[in-house]
Amino acid sequence: MKIVCIIPARYQSSRFPGKPLVDICGKPMIQRVYEQVTKVKEFSEIYVATDDERIRQVCEEKNIKVLMTRNDHPVHVCRLQEVSEKINADYYVCVCGDEPLIDPETIRAILPQPNERKYYVRSLMRDFSDPAEVIDPANIKVTTTPEGDCIGLSRSPIPFPYKTVLFKYQKVVGVECFTKEALDFFAVTPKGPIEKIEDIALLRYLEHGKPINYKKVSTVALSVDTPRDLEKVICIIKETEK
């Protein structure tokens, strides 16, 4: 089974321009993500996928395999689909380029297992550890069935605590696994109305009846969506690298 890992990285982030190249304790963020991914030995190949020459140059300086992609992709899944046209694989694992704290065991949790039911798209989720994260729209919340099949995705806290507060909210972790079929479906399917409102790419699957499975993991992974997130990540890495 060939499993390829793709790390999408774009420079022009609306909330944090240039974030793949921000310095985190002496290394650009994209290098930290790549180094974590290389610890997962099940990957046949690992690539950074970008449309920016500055990111390409840094990757080549750090001996990171990099693929240049078009600059008009609206979301990362479209960039992955372009890569799937160039690189053949059974599964494509996406590790977001803004997850410098992601650990190899967390990534490994998403890999397909022998005799496991085949899934279309899989992602990871974890419990929120900080109540402030729950109300932050940058953090995507997820609800699932007991088997992990996705019921809903939202930037708002879901479910609404109407009858009880005795539950934990679940946060999407920036690791996803796609079949080629799933990537091709996404590329030719228009946005639905909820995706347009929420601006969550994977809602395209739910709105068209395609299943997404979420696996729960225990991790301290924190995506860097804003400069405020970067401050938190730097503090954590300083503590772990003492």
N, C-alpha and C positions, 0 to 999 in steps of 0.2 A: 504494500500500500504506500503510495507516494503522497506525503503531506508537505505542502509548501507553506511557509510563513511569510506574510507580507506585512510590512510596517508602513502604512500610509503616512506621509508627512507633507504638509503644505505650509508655506510661509505666510500667506495672507489670511490669517485667522482674524475674524472680525472682533473677537474679544481680546485677543492677545497676539498681535502680529509678530512673526519671527520666533514663536515659542519653541520650535524644534531645535533651534540653535542657542537658546538661552543657556548660560553657564550654571551648572549645578555642581558646586564644590570642585571646580577644575575640569569638568567634562561637559560638552554640549549634551542637552537632554536626549537627542536622538541616539547618541553613542551609549548612554546609560540604558536606554530601552533595548538596543541591539545586543549589548553584552548580557542582559538578562535572558533574552530569547535564545542566544547561542547555547545556553545551559540545557536546553530541551533537546536531547539527542535524537528524538523521534523525527525531527524535521529533516527532510531531504535537502531542502534549500531554504535560504533566508534572504529576503530582499527588502530594502527600503524602496518605496514607490513614491516619487515626487515629481512635481512639475517646475521646480525652482532650481536654478543653476547654483545658487549659494548653498543649498542643502546638498546637491550632488557633489559639489567640490569638497565640502566637509566630509561627506561619506567616503569619498575616494581617498582623502588624506588619512582617514582612520581605517582604511582597508575594509570598508563595509560595502557589500554588493548593493548596487543601486540601479533602479530602472527608471528612466524618464518616461513620464506619461503626459497625456494632453493636459492643457491648463484650463479646460472648460468643464471639468467634472463638478457637478453641483454638490455631491456627497462622496464619502470615501468608498461606498460600495461600488459606485461606478468606476472608480479608479482600480478597485480590485478586479472588476470584470474585464477591464482592459488588460490587466496583467494576465488574467486567465486565458486570454487569446494568444499570449506569447509563451506562457509557461504551462505545460500540461501537468495535471495532478489529479489525484482522486478527491482530495479535500484542500481547501484554502483557508488557513487560519489567519485572521487579522488581529494583530496586537497594535492598538492605537499608539501612535508616536508620542503621546503625551502621558504615558504610564511608566514613569521612571522607577517606581517602586514595585512594579509587578515582579512576582517571584516565579521561578520555573515550575514549582509544584502547582501553582494556581493556573498557569498556562496549560500544563499537562492535563489538568482536570477536564479540559474541553475536548481532548483527543478522542476519536471514535475507538470503541473497545470491541473485541471479538464477541460475537453473539448478541451485541446490543442492537435494539431496534434502530433502523436507519432513520435519520432525521434530515430535515431539509435545511434548517438553520439552527445552530445552537449558540447560546451566549452564556455568560456567567453572571451571577448576582451575589451580593453579600448583604448582611445586616448593616444598617446605618449605625455608626458608632457615636456620632455627634448629632444632637437634635437640630443644630443649626444647618446641617447638611440637608435635612429633610425639606426645609422650606426654600432651599437654594434651587432656582430653576435650571441651573447648569447641571445638576444631578438628576439623572433620569430614574424615575421610580417604576417598579414592575410588580405586577400581581400574577400569580400562576396557580394552576391546579396543584394538588399534592404530588403529582408526577412531574411537575416542572413545566408543563405546557403553558405558554403565555396566554393570559387573559387580557391584560392591558398594559400599556406603556404611557407614561405621562410625565411632564415636568412639574405637575402639581402633585401634592401628597395623595397617593391612592393606596388603599381605600380611605374614604372619609371616616373619621372616628366617631360615627353617630351613636352606635350602641355600646361601644367599649373602646378603651385605649390599651387593652391588654394584648397587644401584638407588636411585632417589629416590622418597620418598613424595610423594603428591599431595594437596594441600589444596583443599577446595572454596572458591571465591571467591563472595562474596555477591551475585551477579548471575544472574538466571534469566529465561528467555523461555518463555512459554506460549501455546498456542493457546486459543481459547475452549473448544473441546472438552475440552482437558486440564484446565482450571479446573473445568468442570462435572463432569467425572468425579471429580475429587478431592472435591468438595463432597458428593457423594452416596455415596461409597464409604467403608466403615468402615475403621478402622485394622487393619492386620494384626499378628500377634504380634511380628514383628521391630521394626516401627515403635514398638510399645508399649514394647519393651525399650530400644531405642536412643534413642528420642525424636528421630528425624530424619524430617521431614515427607515428603521426596521418596521415602522407602522405600515409601510407599503405592503409587507407580507400579510400582516393581520387583516388589513382592509380588503385584501383579495383572497382571504380564506386559506392562506398558506401558513403552516404551523411553524412556530419558533419554540424551541425547548431551552429552558434556563436551568443551569446546574448551580446549586448553592455551594459557595466556597467560603473559607475563613481566611481573610486576607486584610492587610492594612493598605492595600493599593489605593492610591489617591491620584486621580487624573488632574493634570494641570490645565485648567480651563481659563484661569485668570491669574494675574500677578499675586493675588492673595493666596491662591493654591500653591504657587511657587514658593512663597515664604514658608508654608507648612512643610513642603517636601524637603527644602533645604535644612530645616531644623531636624527633621527625622533622619536624613542622611548624615548630618553632622554627628548625631547621637550614635548611629550604628557604625560609623567609620572611625570612632575614637580609638 
